[in-house]
């Protein structure tokens, strides 16, 4: 079949990363019974322009981000492994739609796409009768970017599983009922550091 060896996949990935302009739509989407959304910083904006602007940002015009590319590949690999497993989700296929999220103020088009139904976002009379395009979302990286879009996602109670937003503000379940993360919050991290210092009886510590 189309089996690709590990080294070959790495080589293909390097070529893919170097030739950003050659990415196709199929690299960012996969059909499935249930769709997952992904927001990854594939390009970094060094200096944001005016905040109050109706224009969206063309991410591809900015410098590429290796870490964002790696996170995207992790999501694609995870979905591939689940779909190829006979025990994890039998008789169910996962798909995904991934967007480049290079700006926390000018990439709302991707978020609106995720919460849309048949291409439009409509006021909901009954929440249980409304089915957004995606059933869950991962990303974006960073607390400020997550806080900007989380209200839109949690409005529909779409699970938002974040891997890089540590702000304790996002732990407020009244404001963000469907937000969860795979890393500790800033508050939990500080409390753990204090516990470790007390446990070992250290007189001083240094942080880098």
C-alpha positions as a printed Julia matrix, in Angstrom:
208×3 Matrix{Float64}:
   0.0    0.0    0.0
   1.08   3.56   0.74
   3.22   2.66   3.75
   5.84   5.32   4.45
   8.86   4.6    6.64
   9.77   6.72   9.65
  12.82   8.43   8.07
  10.85   9.07   4.9
   8.02  10.68   6.89
  10.5   12.92   8.66
  12.07  13.88   5.34
   8.67  14.6    3.83
   7.82  16.68   6.88
  10.97  18.77   6.5
  10.19  19.42   2.84
   6.61  20.31   3.77
   7.78  22.77   6.39
  10.28  24.43   4.04
   7.75  24.78   1.25
   4.91  26.39   3.13
   3.36  27.92   0.04
   2.91  24.46  -1.47
   0.58  23.2    1.27
  -2.71  21.9   -0.07
  -6.16  21.89   1.46
  -5.89  18.14   2.1
  -3.01  18.78   4.52
  -5.36  20.73   6.77
  -8.56  18.72   6.52
  -9.68  15.13   6.74
 -13.23  13.83   6.36
 -14.72  11.77   9.14
 -17.87  10.93  11.06
 -16.9   13.54  13.63
 -14.72  16.59  13.03
 -12.1   18.01  15.38
 -10.84  21.56  15.06
  -7.23  22.59  15.39
  -5.65  26.04  15.73
  -1.87  26.11  15.41
   0.59  28.96  15.03
   2.24  27.94  11.77
   3.44  31.5   11.22
   4.57  34.09  13.74
   3.75  37.79  13.52
   6.61  39.79  14.96
   4.68  43.05  15.21
   0.91  43.18  15.29
  -0.71  45.99  13.3
  -3.63  48.13  14.47
  -6.0   46.17  16.69
  -9.15  47.9   15.52
  -9.24  46.72  11.94
 -11.82  44.71  10.03
  -9.18  43.05   7.88
  -8.06  39.49   8.46
  -4.4   38.51   8.51
  -2.68  36.53   5.76
  -0.55  34.32   7.97
   1.53  32.95   5.11
   3.15  36.37   4.64
   4.91  36.05   7.99
   7.8   33.92   9.22
   7.07  30.22   9.71
   7.0   28.55  13.13
   8.64  25.16  13.57
   6.96  24.5   16.93
   3.51  25.2   15.5
   4.21  22.82  12.64
   5.26  20.1   15.1
   2.05  20.53  17.11
  -0.02  20.25  13.94
   1.76  17.02  13.05
   1.07  15.61  16.51
  -2.67  16.17  16.01
  -2.65  14.6   12.57
  -0.68  11.62  13.86
  -3.03  11.15  16.84
  -6.12  11.15  14.61
  -4.43   8.72  12.23
  -3.56   6.34  15.08
  -7.11   6.44  16.46
  -8.64   5.78  13.04
  -6.26   2.86  12.43
  -7.04   1.28  15.79
  -9.65  -1.46  16.06
 -10.23  -0.89  19.78
 -10.16   2.86  20.48
 -13.15   4.02  18.41
 -14.4    1.05  16.41
 -16.72   1.81  13.51
 -16.16   5.55  13.99
 -13.83   7.74  11.97
 -12.42  11.05  13.14
 -11.74  13.92  10.8
 -10.22  17.32  11.35
 -10.06  20.85  10.05
  -6.93  22.81  10.93
  -6.24  26.52  10.59
  -3.12  28.62  10.88
  -3.72  30.89  13.89
  -0.99  33.53  13.7
  -2.94  36.39  15.29
  -5.15  36.43  18.36
  -7.15  39.4   17.06
  -7.48  38.8   13.32
  -8.07  35.06  12.88
 -11.72  34.95  13.93
 -12.73  33.59  10.54
 -11.44  30.14  11.54
 -13.28  30.19  14.87
 -16.54  31.27  13.23
 -16.06  28.44  10.74
 -15.82  25.94  13.59
 -19.05  27.05  15.27
 -20.99  27.36  12.02
 -23.66  25.03  10.73
 -23.92  24.64   6.96
 -21.76  27.72   6.47
 -23.65  30.09   8.73
 -23.78  31.03  12.4
 -27.35  31.48  13.56
 -28.89  32.43  16.92
 -29.9   29.25  18.71
 -33.36  28.84  20.2
 -32.59  25.4   21.6
 -29.01  24.4   22.29
 -29.67  20.67  21.9
 -30.93  21.18  18.34
 -27.8   22.97  17.16
 -24.81  21.02  15.87
 -21.61  23.04  15.26
 -19.21  21.97  12.57
 -16.68  20.53  15.05
 -17.27  18.52  18.22
 -14.07  19.72  19.95
 -11.13  22.05  19.45
  -7.47  21.99  20.37
  -5.33  25.11  20.54
  -4.37  27.83  20.12
  -1.06  28.09  21.96
  -0.79  30.79  24.62
  -3.16  32.23  27.17
  -3.92  35.51  25.41
  -4.87  33.75  22.19
  -7.0   31.22  24.04
  -8.8   33.86  26.12
  -9.67  35.8   22.95
 -11.57  32.95  21.31
 -12.7   30.8   24.25
 -15.99  32.7   24.81
 -17.09  31.85  21.28
 -16.32  28.15  21.7
 -17.73  27.7   25.19
 -20.89  29.58  24.19
 -21.9   26.38  22.38
 -20.28  24.19  25.06
 -17.77  22.93  22.51
 -14.95  21.21  24.44
 -11.77  23.22  24.06
  -8.75  21.13  25.02
  -5.74  23.41  25.28
  -2.1   22.39  25.52
  -0.44  25.75  26.12
  -2.68  28.19  28.02
  -1.72  28.4   31.69
  -3.69  31.48  32.77
  -5.69  30.81  35.93
  -8.49  33.02  34.56
  -9.44  30.16  32.24
 -10.2   27.96  35.26
 -13.42  29.91  35.88
 -16.08  27.34  34.97
 -18.85  29.92  35.06
 -17.21  31.87  32.23
 -15.53  28.97  30.42
 -17.54  25.83  31.23
 -16.12  23.64  28.45
 -12.47  24.73  28.63
  -9.96  22.12  29.8
  -6.19  21.89  29.47
  -3.4   19.36  29.53
  -1.02  21.55  31.55
  -1.38  23.0   35.06
  -2.58  26.54  35.54
  -0.22  29.25  36.75
  -1.77  29.12  40.22
  -1.39  25.35  40.54
   2.18  25.56  39.3
   3.13  28.22  41.85
   1.48  26.27  44.66
   3.43  23.15  43.66
   6.71  25.07  43.61
   6.0   26.42  47.1
   5.17  22.92  48.31
   8.44  21.55  46.91
  10.47  24.37  48.52
   8.87  23.7   51.91
   9.22  19.93  51.56
  12.97  20.07  50.95
  13.52  22.99  53.31
  15.34  25.06  50.72
  16.4   28.57  51.74
  16.52  29.95  48.23
  15.77  28.96  44.64
  16.67  30.39  41.24
  14.33  30.51  38.24
  15.32  30.89  34.61
